[in-house]
Amino acid sequence: MAPPSVPIMEPVAPPSLSSALESTSSPAIESAAPPMAAFSTQLAVEPVTPTPFSPQLEPITPSPTQAEVIDPPPCETIAPPSQPPVETVAPPPVVPPPAPEQVSAAPPPPLPPSAPSAVAEEELRRKITEDLQKGLLQERVKAEQELQAWLEEEKAQAASFARAEAQTSVDDQVAHILELERSAGQESLTQAVMRERISAEDERIRAQLYENTWKAKQLELRDQELKKQEAFYREQVARLEDRSAQFYKVTTENYQKAADEVNAKFKRFEVSPVCGDLQGQILKCYQEHTGKTLLCSSIASRYLQCVNQAKQNKLRTGG
């Protein structure tokens, strides 16, 4: 909120001697609100021109009524210059100064009817003019002081707001930078983990490939060794088979030769069972009549007769 503009105070021409006698107190001046920072106006006081001397002066008796108060002239408002946008802060309320007490005018001393009355009127006008100038100067100084205080407060508030905005902006930028760094760190960490995993996988694959290659070479060497052993064993087997064949041939020849020699030394006898049919009948009868041997006695007697007869025949023939 822009501060209200201070009205420009125009100097008031001193009243005539009669009005000055009626009211000796200076007029009350309204308190002015603090103007803008760029406001600086010099108060121009118009010179007081004395009224023409009147040789005949009548004594004026002051009225017992209170002194009249002169209303201030209308004030012209000046538009404040444009300022950068700042935070709207309501200015502190300005307490208007207490109105000066109206004092009853004391009866002036009687003026001599001679020329010194003109000098006294001139002196009174000069004094009134000086009083007005002093009052206006005091009001101006007070307005400037209030304006300066208001400007200092506005500057402090603007600086505080600017610092807060700057701190907020810095905090936002720092948070954004930290977020970027955190995301970049996470990405770099993820990439590092991926690279580590890929490197470990490559190492594992290389180790496995090396192991497989080494195993393949070992298997190839083992295969070659087995082939050599197979050739050696086949050669040994062939030799053993050859030696076995020779041994079998020699053994067969020796056996055949020994058999021929035995056959030449010993006569071969052929043995055949005696009474074989009766022997078969007896066995069959015993199997059919278990526990009843008397039923087979006839066959047994015939078998005994056959056996005895065969023995007698062998003894007769000598065989």
C-alpha positions in Angstrom: 0.0 0.0 0.0 1.5 3.3 -1.0 1.6 5.9 1.7 -0.7 8.9 1.4 0.8 11.9 -0.2 1.5 15.0 1.9 -0.3 18.1 0.9 1.8 21.0 -0.1 1.6 23.8 2.5 1.2 27.2 1.0 2.2 30.1 3.2 -0.6 32.2 4.5 -0.2 35.9 4.1 -0.2 37.7 7.5 -3.5 39.2 8.4 -4.1 42.9 9.0 -3.2 44.6 12.2 -6.8 44.4 13.4 -7.1 40.7 12.9 -3.7 40.2 14.5 -4.8 42.0 17.5 -7.9 39.9 17.7 -5.9 36.6 17.5 -2.3 36.6 18.6 -1.8 32.9 18.6 -0.5 31.1 15.5 -3.1 29.1 13.6 -3.4 25.3 14.1 -1.8 23.3 11.3 -3.1 19.8 10.4 -0.6 16.9 10.8 0.6 15.6 7.4 0.9 11.9 6.6 4.4 10.6 5.6 5.0 11.3 1.9 6.9 9.1 -0.6 10.6 8.6 -0.7 11.1 10.8 -3.7 9.1 13.6 -2.2 11.2 16.7 -1.3 9.6 20.1 -1.7 11.0 23.4 -0.6 8.5 25.6 1.1 8.5 29.0 -0.6 7.5 31.8 1.6 6.1 34.8 -0.1 7.5 38.1 1.1 5.2 40.1 3.2 4.3 43.5 1.8 3.4 46.0 4.5 0.1 47.8 4.1 0.3 51.5 3.4 0.6 53.6 6.5 -2.6 55.1 7.8 -2.0 58.2 9.8 -5.3 58.0 11.7 -5.5 54.9 13.8 -8.3 54.1 16.0 -7.6 52.0 19.1 -9.1 48.6 18.9 -10.3 46.9 21.9 -9.9 43.1 21.9 -13.1 41.2 22.1 -13.5 38.9 25.1 -14.3 36.0 22.8 -11.8 33.3 22.0 -9.3 33.7 19.2 -10.5 32.8 15.8 -8.8 29.7 14.1 -7.8 30.1 10.5 -8.7 27.1 8.3 -5.8 25.8 6.2 -6.0 26.3 2.5 -6.9 23.4 0.2 -4.0 21.1 -0.5 -3.1 19.7 -3.9 -2.3 16.0 -4.1 0.8 15.0 -6.1 0.8 11.5 -7.6 3.7 9.4 -6.2 6.3 8.1 -8.6 6.1 4.5 -9.6 8.0 2.1 -7.3 9.0 -1.6 -7.7 6.3 -4.0 -6.4 6.9 -4.7 -2.7 4.9 -6.5 -0.1 2.0 -4.5 0.9 2.4 -3.5 4.6 0.1 -1.1 6.2 2.0 1.8 7.7 1.7 2.4 11.4 -1.2 4.6 12.4 -0.2 8.2 12.7 -1.5 9.8 15.8 -2.4 13.4 15.0 -0.8 15.9 17.3 -3.0 17.5 19.9 -4.6 20.7 18.8 -3.1 23.7 20.4 -5.2 25.2 23.1 -6.9 28.3 22.3 -5.8 31.1 24.6 -7.7 34.2 25.1 -5.9 37.2 23.7 -4.6 39.5 26.3 -5.5 43.1 25.9 -2.7 44.8 23.9 -1.2 47.9 25.4 -2.5 51.2 24.1 -0.7 52.3 21.0 0.5 55.8 20.7 -1.2 57.7 18.0 2.0 58.7 16.4 4.5 57.1 13.9 5.7 54.3 16.3 2.4 52.5 15.6 3.4 51.8 12.1 6.7 50.4 13.3 4.9 48.2 15.8 2.6 47.0 13.1 5.5 46.2 10.9 7.3 44.4 13.8 4.1 42.5 14.5 3.8 41.4 10.9 7.4 40.3 10.8 7.0 38.4 14.1 3.8 36.7 12.8 5.6 35.8 9.5 8.5 34.3 11.4 6.1 32.3 13.7 4.4 31.0 10.6 7.7 30.1 8.9 8.9 28.4 12.1 5.6 26.4 12.4 5.8 25.4 8.7 9.4 24.5 9.1 8.7 22.4 12.2 5.8 20.7 10.4 8.1 20.0 7.4 10.8 18.6 9.7 8.3 16.4 11.5 6.8 15.2 8.1 10.3 14.5 6.8 11.2 12.6 10.0 8.0 10.6 9.8 8.7 10.0 6.1 12.3 8.9 6.9 11.0 6.5 9.6 8.4 5.1 7.3 11.0 4.7 4.5 13.4 3.0 6.9 10.6 0.6 8.0 9.6 0.0 4.3 13.3 -0.6 3.5 13.6 -3.0 6.4 10.5 -4.9 5.4 11.5 -4.9 1.7 15.0 -6.2 2.7 13.5 -8.8 5.0 11.1 -9.9 2.3 14.0 -9.9 -0.3 16.1 -11.9 2.1 13.2 -14.4 2.7 12.6 -14.7 -1.0 16.4 -15.1 -1.7 16.6 -17.7 1.1 13.6 -19.5 -0.2 15.0 -19.4 -3.7 18.4 -20.6 -2.4 16.8 -23.4 -0.4 14.8 -24.4 -3.5 17.9 -24.4 -5.7 19.9 -26.3 -3.1 17.1 -28.8 -2.7 16.9 -29.1 -6.5 20.7 -29.5 -6.8 20.7 -32.1 -3.9 17.8 -33.9 -5.6 19.8 -33.9 -8.9 22.9 -35.1 -7.1 21.0 -37.7 -5.3 19.4 -39.0 -8.5 22.7 -38.8 -10.3 24.4 -40.7 -7.3 21.6 -43.3 -7.4 22.1 -43.7 -11.2 25.8 -43.9 -10.9 25.4 -46.4 -8.0 23.0 -48.4 -10.2 25.4 -48.3 -13.1 28.3 -49.2 -10.9 26.3 -52.2 -9.5 25.4 -53.2 -13.0 29.0 -52.9 -14.1 30.1 -55.0 -11.1 27.5 -57.6 -11.9 28.5 -57.7 -15.6 32.2 -57.9 -14.6 31.4 -60.7 -12.1 29.3 -62.6 -14.7 32.1 -62.2 -17.3 34.7 -63.5 -14.8 32.4 -66.4 -14.0 31.8 -67.2 -17.7 35.6 -66.9 -18.4 36.4 -69.2 -15.5 33.7 -71.6 -16.6 35.0 -71.5 -20.2 38.6 -72.0 -19.0 37.5 -74.9 -16.9 35.5 -76.4 -19.7 38.5 -75.9 -22.0 40.8 -77.5 -19.5 38.4 -80.4 -19.0 38.2 -80.8 -22.8 42.0 -81.0 -23.0 42.1 -83.4 -20.2 39.4 -85.6 -21.8 41.3 -85.4 -25.1 44.5 -86.5 -23.4 42.6 -89.2 -21.5 41.1 -90.4 -24.8 44.5 -90.5 -26.4 45.9 -92.4 -23.4 42.9 -94.8 -23.5 43.5 -95.3 -27.3 47.1 -96.1 -26.6 46.2 -98.5 -23.8 43.6 -100.1 -26.1 46.2 -100.7 -28.8 48.6 -102.1 -26.2 46.0 -104.4 -24.8 44.8 -105.5 -28.2 48.4 -106.3 -29.0 48.8 -108.2 -25.7 45.5 -110.0 -26.4 46.6 -111.0 -29.8 49.8 -112.3 -28.4 48.0 -114.2 -25.7 45.6 -115.6 -28.2 48.5 -116.7 -30.3 50.2 -118.3 -27.4 46.9 -119.9 -26.2 46.4 -121.3 -29.7 49.9 -122.8 -29.7 49.4 -124.1 -26.2 46.0 -125.7 -27.1 47.5 -127.2 -30.2 50.4 -128.7 -28.3 48.1 -129.9 -25.5 45.7 -131.5 -28.0 48.6 -133.2 -29.7 50.0 -134.5 -26.4 46.5 -135.7 -25.3 45.9 -137.5 -28.5 49.3 -139.1 -28.4 48.8 -140.2 -24.8 45.3 -141.5 -25.6 46.7 -143.5 -28.5 49.4 -144.9 -26.2 46.8 -145.9 -23.5 44.5 -147.5 -26.0 47.4 -149.5 -27.3 48.4 -150.7 -23.9 44.9 -151.5 -22.4 42.0 -153.4 -24.1 38.7 -151.8 -23.9 35.8 -153.6 -22.2 32.2 -152.8 -22.7 29.8 -153.4 -19.8 26.1 -153.9 -20.2 23.5 -154.5 -17.4 22.4 -158.1 -16.7 18.6 -158.8 -16.7 17.9 -155.2 -17.4 14.2 -155.8 -18.2 13.5 -157.6 -15.0 15.4 -154.9 -13.0 13.1 -152.3 -14.6 10.0 -154.4 -13.7 11.1 -154.7 -10.1 11.7 -151.0 -9.7 8.3 -150.2 -11.3 6.5 -152.7 -9.1 8.1 -151.3 -6.0 7.1 -147.8 -7.0 3.5 -148.8 -7.7 3.1 -151.0 -4.5 4.9 -149.0 -1.9 4.9 -151.0 1.4 3.6 -154.1 -0.3 6.8 -155.8 -1.3 5.2 -159.3 -1.3 3.3 -158.4 -4.4 6.6 -158.1 -6.2 8.2 -161.3 -4.9 7.6 -163.3 -8.1 9.4 -160.8 -10.2 12.2 -160.6 -7.6 12.6 -164.4 -7.7 12.8 -164.5 -11.4 15.4 -161.6 -11.3 17.5 -163.6 -8.9 17.3 -166.7 -11.1 18.4 -164.6 -14.1 21.3 -163.1 -12.2 22.5 -166.5 -11.0 22.2 -168.0 -14.5 24.3 -165.0 -15.9 27.0 -165.6 -13.3 27.2 -169.3 -14.2 27.5 -168.4 -17.9 30.4 -166.0 -17.3 32.2 -168.6 -15.2 31.8 -171.2 -18.0 33.1 -168.9 -20.7 35.8 -167.3 -18.6 34.7 -163.9 -19.3 
